[in-house]
């Protein structure tokens, strides 16, 4: 029953994606045929060829450029946010009394993005970063960093502190404990947090 339920969930997720793919390789006559046939009579991959072509005038020239921009911005914002969120989350988790800063960051994250449009526009204009990948990475970091900090902080709270205390007794400094002890234990949560941060940047459209 458990496997049957998992299979049903998988089919409900993959089914629409499979149908979209079949539509993309079907001709108009196949899509409008009555009764409907699930598989096209003639497979047509020419649309993918045009989409992935760099020939001037083809849609691929614009699509691939936009795709590269999205990948660079999403990966850059995720990497910068993760590098900053790890020490911040570790600090909030291991040194109590700083929750006010954490809640303040979370409160800013919950403000609608439209409220920051004008301030960000003027700041980026003064810095000469309008319509640049770097400017968009900085804007996305303001969205991803509070989210990743909160997420990692909750995960760091679940890690055993006895190992860290033993490492401190052996002479390791705080940053060495973080790099050698805490982060190796937190690899799964780091991967999950990075994925969520990347999806936030990838799905964002308003600021871009």
KETOR-514471 format. One line per 8 residues: for each residue x, y, z of N, C-alpha, C. Coordinates in pm, 1 decimal. Atoms other than C-alpha are relative to their C-alpha. Layout:
X/Y/Z/X/Y/Z/X/Y/Z | ... .
//
This chain:
82.5/-120.9/0.0/0.0/0.0/0.0/86.2/126.3/0.0 | -88.0/-115.9/-5.7/284.8/232.5/80.0/60.3/28.5/-137.4 | -57.7/-18.7/133.5/449.7/175.2/-258.2/-106.2/43.5/-100.7 | 107.6/-39.3/90.1/115.7/206.8/-435.2/-33.8/148.2/17.4 | 27.1/-142.0/-25.1/52.9/543.3/-268.7/112.1/87.0/-56.2 | -113.5/-76.1/54.3/403.9/662.5/-360.9/-6.3/4.6/-152.5 | 11.7/4.4/145.4/348.2/550.6/-720.4/-110.5/93.7/-48.9 | 110.8/-88.0/37.2/16.1/737.0/-733.6/42.0/146.1/7.1 .
-48.5/-137.9/-13.6/179.7/1057.1/-607.6/97.0/33.1/-113.4 | -97.0/-23.0/108.1/463.9/1018.9/-859.7/-70.5/19.1/-134.1 | 73.8/-13.0/125.7/218.2/968.9/-1146.7/-74.5/131.9/-8.2 | 72.4/-127.7/0.1/15.1/1272.7/-1042.7/92.7/117.7/-26.1 | -96.9/-108.0/23.1/333.3/1484.4/-1055.8/59.4/-9.7/-140.2 | -67.8/18.1/128.0/497.8/1334.8/-1364.7/-96.3/-4.0/-117.8 | 96.8/9.6/108.2/178.3/1284.9/-1566.4/-17.1/129.8/-78.7 | 12.4/-125.7/74.8/120.3/1652.4/-1653.2/127.4/39.2/-73.8 .
-126.1/-32.3/67.4/490.6/1696.5/-1735.4/17.2/-84.1/-125.6 | -8.3/87.5/117.2/479.0/1396.2/-1969.0/-95.2/47.5/-109.2 | 97.3/-47.6/98.9/167.4/1533.9/-2138.2/49.7/128.4/-67.8 | -56.5/-121.5/59.8/335.8/1873.1/-2188.8/108.2/-35.8/-101.9 | -104.2/41.7/94.2/630.7/1697.0/-2351.4/-61.8/-58.5/-126.8 | 64.4/58.2/117.5/402.4/1496.0/-2581.6/-64.0/107.6/-87.7 | 57.8/-109.9/77.7/224.3/1816.0/-2682.4/107.7/75.1/-76.7 | -105.8/-78.1/63.5/556.7/1980.4/-2762.8/59.1/-70.3/-121.9 .
-55.6/73.9/113.8/654.3/1705.5/-3008.0/-110.8/-51.4/-92.4 | 112.5/41.7/82.5/307.8/1661.9/-3164.8/-34.7/109.9/-99.9 | 46.5/-96.5/98.8/173.6/1828.9/-3475.3/-138.7/50.0/37.6 | 132.3/-55.5/-27.9/-141.1/2040.9/-3474.5/-109.6/-100.8/-31.6 | 101.2/100.3/36.8/-333.5/1764.0/-3649.0/-11.5/-108.7/105.8 | 4.2/100.7/-106.4/-235.3/1517.3/-3376.8/-72.6/52.1/123.3 | 60.1/-57.4/-120.4/-346.6/1753.7/-3101.2/-149.5/24.8/-15.6 | 141.5/-31.4/22.7/-684.0/1829.0/-3262.7/-79.1/-119.4/-51.7 .
68.0/118.2/53.1/-767.1/1473.3/-3373.0/-105.5/-49.1/99.0 | 107.5/56.4/-80.8/-1095.5/1327.4/-3243.6/-31.1/-139.4/-54.1 | -36.9/-5.0/-142.2/-1082.7/1089.9/-3070.2/150.4/23.2/19.6 | -138.8/-35.5/-29.3/-760.0/1200.6/-2907.5/86.8/-125.0/11.7 | -99.4/106.2/-13.9/-457.3/977.0/-2942.2/111.8/48.2/92.0 | -97.2/-41.4/-101.6/-209.5/980.2/-2656.4/138.4/19.4/-58.9 | -132.2/-10.7/60.5/98.9/929.2/-2871.5/-12.4/60.0/-140.7 | 8.1/-61.0/134.4/168.9/1143.1/-3179.5/34.9/-101.5/-108.4 .
-30.6/88.2/112.7/171.8/968.5/-3513.6/136.3/33.1/-59.4 | -130.5/-42.2/51.7/474.5/1171.1/-3621.1/66.2/91.2/103.5 | -71.3/-75.2/-103.6/725.0/1293.8/-3362.8/74.8/116.6/-65.4 | -59.4/-120.7/57.5/841.9/1649.1/-3431.2/82.4/71.8/106.5 | -89.9/-64.7/-95.7/1148.5/1776.7/-3239.3/56.8/131.2/-54.6 | -54.8/-120.7/62.0/1201.9/2079.8/-3463.6/-12.1/121.6/91.5 | 15.4/-113.8/-91.2/1072.3/2317.7/-3196.3/117.1/7.9/97.4 | -115.8/0.7/-90.3/1350.6/2210.6/-2960.3/126.3/42.3/-73.6 .
-115.2/-42.8/78.9/1601.6/2257.2/-3239.7/5.6/151.4/-14.9 | 2.9/-146.4/12.5/1488.4/2617.8/-3291.7/25.8/66.7/133.4 | -15.9/-60.2/-132.2/1481.9/2682.0/-2918.1/144.1/-5.2/47.6 | -138.2/15.8/-43.4/1839.8/2561.5/-2869.8/99.7/44.5/-106.7 | -86.5/-48.2/107.6/1978.6/2726.0/-3183.5/43.7/143.7/27.3 | -52.7/-135.8/-15.1/2200.6/3034.8/-3172.4/-5.2/78.4/-131.1 | 12.9/-68.2/128.3/2112.2/3128.9/-3529.9/-72.5/132.4/18.4 | 68.0/-130.0/-13.8/2024.8/3501.4/-3550.2/-142.0/-6.4/-55.0 .
139.2/-0.6/40.5/1652.3/3554.0/-3571.7/-81.6/-114.5/55.6 | 70.1/112.0/-60.1/1567.6/3223.6/-3407.4/-29.5/29.5/147.5 | 31.2/-26.3/-140.6/1398.2/3221.1/-3063.1/109.3/-46.8/95.3 | -103.1/52.3/-88.6/1691.8/3023.7/-2921.9/104.8/102.6/38.0 | -102.0/-100.8/-30.8/1927.6/3321.4/-2941.3/-38.2/79.5/123.9 | 47.6/-73.8/-116.9/1713.6/3510.9/-2690.4/-20.5/-92.1/118.8 | 30.2/92.6/-109.2/1608.5/3206.7/-2488.1/126.3/-45.3/72.8 | -122.3/48.8/-63.1/1959.6/3071.8/-2427.5/71.2/110.9/77.2 .
-60.4/-112.5/-72.7/2087.8/3418.1/-2331.5/-73.4/23.3/131.4 | 77.8/-18.8/-122.2/1803.1/3456.6/-2081.9/21.9/-115.0/97.6 | -22.3/116.2/-85.7/1861.3/3103.1/-1951.2/134.2/10.2/72.7 | -131.4/-16.9/-62.0/2230.9/3173.9/-1887.9/-6.3/107.6/107.5 | 15.4/-105.0/-100.5/2140.4/3497.4/-1708.7/-67.3/-53.4/126.3 | 73.1/53.4/-114.9/1892.9/3314.9/-1485.5/86.3/-95.4/81.3 | -86.6/94.5/-70.3/2141.5/3039.7/-1401.6/109.0/71.4/78.4 | -107.7/-72.2/-67.5/2422.7/3281.7/-1318.8/-51.7/76.5/121.2 .
54.2/-79.4/-110.3/2203.9/3504.8/-1103.6/-47.0/-90.6/113.7 | 51.4/89.6/-104.1/2033.4/3218.1/-918.3/114.4/-68.5/75.2 | -112.9/67.2/-65.1/2359.5/3031.9/-850.8/84.7/98.7/79.8 | -79.5/-100.2/-71.3/2547.0/3349.3/-755.0/-67.2/46.0/127.3 | 72.4/-45.5/-119.0/2277.6/3470.6/-516.2/-6.0/-109.5/105.5 | 5.8/111.4/-95.5/2246.1/3126.2/-356.9/134.8/-19.9/68.2 | -133.0/20.7/-56.6/2622.7/3091.8/-309.1/34.9/109.7/100.4 | -31.4/-111.3/-90.0/2667.5/3439.1/-156.1/-85.9/-7.8/126.2 .
90.3/7.3/-115.4/2361.9/3397.4/68.4/37.3/-114.4/92.9 | -36.6/114.7/-82.7/2475.1/3054.7/187.2/127.4/28.0/78.4 | -125.3/-33.0/-68.7/2825.7/3179.0/270.7/-25.5/94.2/117.0 | 31.2/-94.3/-107.6/2675.9/3461.8/478.5/-95.2/-59.9/103.4 | 100.8/54.0/-91.0/2389.4/3260.9/629.3/57.7/-102.1/96.9 | -55.7/104.2/-86.9/2606.8/2981.9/772.1/55.3/58.1/129.8 | -47.7/-55.3/-128.4/2802.4/3193.2/1026.2/-108.7/74.0/76.7 | 108.3/-70.2/-68.8/2493.1/3402.9/1099.6/-89.0/-98.7/74.8 .
85.7/99.7/-63.5/2279.8/3096.6/1171.6/72.0/-68.5/116.4 | -78.0/62.0/-108.3/2557.9/2938.5/1378.7/6.5/92.7/120.3 | -5.1/-97.5/-109.6/2586.4/3257.4/1584.2/-133.1/6.6/73.6 | 132.0/-6.1/-63.8/2211.5/3277.1/1646.2/-30.3/-127.7/77.3 | 29.5/127.8/-64.1/2200.6/2908.6/1739.5/82.6/-22.7/125.8 | -89.6/33.9/-109.8/2500.2/2890.4/1970.8/16.1/112.0/103.6 | -15.0/-112.2/-92.8/2491.7/3234.8/2134.1/-136.2/65.5/19.3 | 135.0/-53.0/-21.6/2146.9/3315.5/2280.1/3.0/149.8/31.6 .
12.2/-142.9/-29.0/2020.9/3669.1/2329.3/1.7/87.2/-123.1 | -3.7/-78.3/123.3/2036.5/3775.4/1964.8/-124.3/-22.6/-85.8 | 119.5/34.1/77.2/1688.5/3664.7/1863.4/-66.4/122.8/-59.0 | 60.5/-121.7/52.8/1581.4/4025.9/1814.8/45.1/28.9/-141.8 | -53.2/-19.9/135.3/1809.1/4056.0/1512.3/-56.8/-103.1/-97.3 | 53.5/105.1/85.7/1681.4/3725.6/1378.6/-143.9/30.0/-40.2 | 138.7/-32.0/30.1/1317.1/3828.1/1405.2/-9.9/125.8/-86.5 | 0.4/-120.3/84.2/1397.7/4168.3/1254.5/28.7/-36.3/-145.1 .
-29.6/44.8/136.5/1553.7/3999.9/951.1/-116.1/-75.1/-60.9 | 115.3/74.3/50.9/1257.3/3766.3/920.4/-115.7/94.7/-31.3 | 105.4/-98.1/25.2/1020.0/4063.7/946.3/22.1/73.4/-131.2 | -31.0/-66.1/127.7/1198.0/4238.6/659.3/-28.6/-94.0/-116.3 | 25.8/97.6/105.7/1172.4/3918.4/456.3/-148.6/-9.9/-32.0 | 143.4/15.5/18.6/794.7/3917.3/505.0/-65.8/124.2/-60.4 | 56.3/-120.7/60.6/746.6/4272.8/373.0/-18.8/-24.9/-150.3 | 20.3/20.2/144.6/595.3/4271.2/19.4/112.3/61.4/-81.9 .
-113.2/-49.9/80.0/867.3/4315.0/-246.0/-23.4/137.7/-60.1 | 27.3/-128.1/64.3/691.2/4614.4/-401.6/38.8/116.7/90.0 | -35.2/-108.4/-91.8/770.4/4816.0/-87.6/145.8/41.9/-13.4 | -142.5/-29.7/10.2/1143.8/4800.2/-166.8/42.5/42.5/-140.0 | -37.0/-25.9/139.2/1129.3/4877.1/-538.4/71.5/134.4/-14.9 | -60.2/-132.4/17.1/1200.5/5251.8/-523.0/132.4/13.7/75.0 | -131.1/-9.8/-67.8/1472.0/5237.6/-251.8/109.1/-80.0/-70.6 | -100.5/81.5/67.5/1649.8/4953.4/-430.5/39.4/60.4/-134.3 .
-29.4/-61.2/129.9/1621.1/5130.2/-763.7/98.9/114.8/15.8 | -89.2/-115.7/-18.5/1784.5/5447.1/-631.4/138.1/-43.8/49.3 | -129.0/49.1/-49.0/2056.3/5253.7/-446.5/80.7/-60.7/-114.3 | -70.6/61.7/111.2/2144.1/5046.1/-752.0/39.7/103.1/-105.0 | -34.4/-105.4/95.4/2136.0/5359.2/-968.4/125.9/74.4/45.4 | -117.7/-68.9/-52.7/2387.6/5532.1/-740.4/125.5/-86.5/-10.9 | -114.1/91.4/7.5/2610.2/5224.6/-749.8/32.6/-41.1/-143.4 | -22.6/37.0/139.7/2583.8/5189.7/-1128.3/-26.8/-146.7/-28.7 .
26.6/143.2/12.4/2433.7/4841.6/-1098.6/-137.3/-29.9/-58.7 | 128.0/26.6/63.7/2102.5/4885.9/-1278.1/20.2/-87.7/-123.5 | -3.3/89.6/116.9/2033.7/4615.4/-1537.4/130.9/-79.8/-8.9 | -119.7/83.9/-4.0/2334.6/4411.5/-1426.5/-28.7/-125.1/81.4 | 16.2/123.4/-77.9/2364.3/4056.7/-1296.9/41.7/21.6/144.5 | -47.3/-24.4/-136.1/2559.5/4180.5/-995.1/-106.5/69.5/83.2 | 105.9/-70.0/-72.1/2281.4/4418.9/-896.8/-114.4/-93.6/35.8 | 109.6/92.9/-26.4/2020.9/4144.7/-927.2/40.1/-104.0/104.9 .
-48.2/93.2/-102.8/2236.1/3906.7/-720.9/-12.2/63.0/138.3 | 10.3/-68.3/-129.5/2252.2/4165.8/-440.7/-144.5/10.8/45.4 | 142.0/-9.0/-35.0/1876.0/4215.9/-452.7/-52.3/-135.8/45.2 | 46.1/133.1/-37.6/1813.7/3841.1/-441.6/58.0/-44.5/134.0 | -58.3/34.0/-130.3/2050.7/3806.8/-147.2/-84.1/57.3/114.3 | 84.9/-58.5/-103.5/1823.2/4040.8/48.5/-125.1/-83.4/22.8 | 114.7/89.2/-15.7/1543.8/3788.0/-11.8/40.5/-135.3/57.2 | -37.9/136.6/-35.0/1733.0/3462.9/32.5/70.4/-7.1/135.4 .
-81.8/5.3/-121.5/1967.0/3549.5/320.7/-82.8/-15.6/127.3 | 79.2/22.0/-122.5/1699.1/3591.8/593.7/-63.7/-138.1/4.5 | 63.6/131.6/4.8/1523.7/3274.6/477.8/100.5/-110.5/34.5 | -100.2/102.9/-26.8/1842.6/3065.4/477.1/51.0/7.7/143.9 | -46.2/-14.8/-138.5/1956.0/3208.8/811.6/-98.2/-64.4/96.3 | 102.6/58.6/-87.1/1627.2/3114.0/975.8/-2.8/-152.4/-14.2 | 6.5/143.6/24.3/1625.5/2771.0/815.6/120.3/-73.0/60.1 | -120.1/65.2/-52.5/1985.2/2686.7/906.1/7.8/10.0/151.4 .
-2.5/-15.8/-145.6/1947.4/2823.4/1257.4/-81.8/-110.1/66.6 | 83.2/105.9/-56.3/1663.8/2580.6/1327.2/66.1/-136.9/-14.3 | -67.2/128.5/19.4/1871.2/2296.3/1183.9/121.5/-14.4/91.7 | -114.8/4.3/-91.0/2182.7/2386.5/1383.1/-44.4/-29.3/143.3 | 49.4/24.5/-135.6/1967.5/2377.1/1698.5/-15.5/-148.7/28.2 | 22.1/144.3/-19.9/1909.2/2004.1/1641.9/129.7/-80.0/8.6 | -127.7/71.8/-3.9/2278.9/1912.8/1620.6/49.7/-13.5/143.9 | -53.6/16.9/-136.1/2445.2/1769.7/1934.5/116.6/95.9/25.8 .
-104.4/-98.1/-32.3/2661.8/2029.2/2106.9/116.3/-62.2/77.0 | -107.4/64.5/-76.0/2868.0/1778.5/2306.6/126.0/-14.8/-85.0 | -115.7/17.3/87.1/3091.8/1714.5/2004.5/73.0/133.3/-16.8 | -62.2/-131.0/15.5/3151.9/2086.6/1959.1/75.1/39.7/127.3 | -67.0/-33.1/-125.8/3233.7/2130.5/2327.4/127.6/-82.2/17.7 | -120.1/82.8/-7.4/3478.1/1840.3/2310.9/108.9/54.4/-91.8 | -97.8/-57.6/91.7/3645.3/1999.7/2010.2/59.5/127.7/56.6 | -53.1/-122.4/-62.2/3675.5/2330.1/2196.1/99.9/-33.7/110.2 .
-92.6/42.1/-104.8/3840.2/2147.4/2486.7/131.5/-50.0/-59.1 | -121.7/47.3/66.9/4088.2/1997.8/2238.8/79.1/114.2/-62.8 | -77.0/-114.2/46.1/4192.1/2348.4/2138.6/-47.8/65.4/-127.9 | 49.5/-62.4/122.5/3984.0/2429.7/1830.4/-67.8/133.0/30.8 | 68.4/-128.0/-12.0/3867.3/2786.4/1783.5/-141.9/-12.1/-55.0 | 141.2/5.3/38.2/3505.5/2876.5/1709.1/-15.0/-26.4/-149.6 | 14.1/18.6/144.9/3553.1/2903.1/1332.4/48.7/-137.9/-42.7 | -46.3/134.9/31.0/3746.2/2573.9/1331.9/-105.3/-104.1/36.4 .
109.5/89.4/-38.3/3460.9/2402.8/1517.6/-109.1/2.6/-105.9 | 103.5/-12.8/102.4/3218.1/2538.3/1260.4/40.0/-72.8/-128.2 | -43.8/57.7/127.3/3427.4/2426.0/962.4/25.2/-150.2/9.3 | -42.9/139.6/-9.9/3553.7/2090.0/1091.8/-103.3/-92.0/64.9 | 93.0/84.7/-74.6/3271.5/1967.5/1316.2/-144.2/22.9/-45.3 | 142.5/-27.3/22.3/2938.4/2142.8/1257.1/-39.9/-19.3/-145.5 | 39.6/7.0/141.3/2934.5/2176.4/877.5/1.8/-142.3/-55.6 | 8.6/139.4/46.8/3028.9/1810.1/807.7/-124.3/-72.8/50.3 .
121.6/62.1/-52.0/2739.6/1706.3/1033.4/-125.4/56.0/-67.1 | 117.7/-69.1/54.4/2508.6/1952.1/858.8/-8.0/-6.4/-151.6 | -0.2/6.0/146.6/2575.4/1849.4/497.6/-139.3/-17.8/-60.4 | 134.5/14.7/60.5/2218.8/1724.6/429.3/-82.6/127.3/8.6 | 80.1/-121.3/-14.6/2059.2/2040.5/568.4/57.0/114.0/-83.8 | -58.2/-102.0/87.2/2306.7/2258.8/378.0/-46.2/-18.9/-143.7 | 47.8/27.3/135.2/2208.3/2086.7/55.8/-145.2/39.2/-18.1 | 141.9/-35.2/9.2/1837.4/2126.4/126.7/-18.9/151.7/2.4 .
12.2/-145.4/-8.3/1880.5/2492.6/223.0/45.5/65.9/-129.7 | -47.6/-55.6/126.4/2084.4/2565.2/-89.1/-102.3/-19.2/-110.2 | 101.9/26.4/102.2/1814.7/2403.7/-302.9/-118.2/94.7/15.2 | 111.7/-91.1/-22.2/1537.8/2609.8/-142.0/38.9/143.7/-37.8 | -44.7/-133.9/36.2/1743.0/2928.3/-179.5/10.1/18.4/-150.1 | -12.1/-7.6/145.2/1816.3/2851.0/-543.8/-137.3/10.2/-65.3 | 135.4/-5.9/55.4/1446.8/2792.5/-612.7/-63.1/137.0/22.4 | 51.9/-135.3/-24.1/1359.5/3126.0/-450.9/53.8/97.6/-104.3 .
-59.3/-89.3/98.5/1601.3/3304.2/-681.9/-47.5/-33.2/-141.6 | 39.0/41.5/135.1/1502.7/3101.1/-988.0/-144.8/41.2/-30.6 | 141.6/-30.1/22.7/1128.8/3162.8/-942.9/-31.7/148.5/7.6 | 28.8/-142.3/-16.7/1159.4/3535.1/-868.0/-5.7/69.1/-134.5 | 17.9/-68.7/128.2/1033.3/3753.3/-1152.9/-18.3/150.4/17.1 | 38.9/-140.3/-17.0/919.2/4084.9/-1005.5/119.8/93.5/-6.9 | -117.5/-87.6/-0.6/1260.3/4239.2/-931.8/73.9/-4.6/-133.1 | -70.2/13.1/128.2/1416.1/4102.2/-1250.5/-69.7/81.1/-108.5 .
//
